[in-house]
Amino acid sequence: MNTATKAPALGQHPRSGHLPAEERRAVTIEAVIDLAATTHPREITTAAIAKHMNLTQGALFRHFPSKEALWESVMEWVAGRLLARIDRAVAGVDSPLAALRTMFMSHVDFVIEHPGVPRMMFGELQRSDGTPAKRMARTLLERYSTRVHRRIEEGKASGDISSAIDTQAAATLFVGMLQGLVMQSMLGGDISWIREQAPGVFEIFERGLLATGAAT
């Protein structure tokens, strides 16, 4: 592969220190996510990142002025990749319920492919100080919830989802289901467990969207 024109895949970090600036930034972000899959984000030092990439810390800081700037870029990467993936997955899906299921499973696949991402998210959201990375994580949750909210409203308008459903509560539950699955998989040490449980969990959620309508 020609690393001068194409960024390496996640987990493949070249030894060469002559990558263009944007590629070096992208590879550094991916290195942080790699490390977060097995290391608590607060324990990831710039020395560990540099070692993982076969670079010096000086070379690392030529592309990021500080660790905080690097963490903010990681959160921007996560937000951009996850939302773009979901948007592509639901493009052309007319049924609101089918779109919600597709979003759910696409998110599950994203987490399985990048297990360091939820660790980074949880790590930032738990911080007491308002860092740029934490603000970006919150922005991601807001933008994500807006997408879920919109699909639920579309379902209510079309009659696929009961009009009695509290849209905000349903959107919160949607996100909470994903967070709960991720947390349990992390505690169990098997990220692939999410894929086994996700369909059944979503089915219960889906029935809830319809149950109120059936009862009224």
Secondary structure by P-SEA (a helix, b strand, c coil): ccccccccccccccccccccaaaaaaaaaaaaaaaacccccccccaaaaaaaacccccccccccccaaaaaaaaaaaaaaaaaaaaaaaacccccaaaaaaaaaaaaaaaaaaccaaaaaaaaaaacccccaaaaaaaaaaaaaaaaaaaaaaaaaaacccccccaaaaaaaaaaaaaaaaaaaaaaacccccccccaaaaaaaaaaaaccccccc
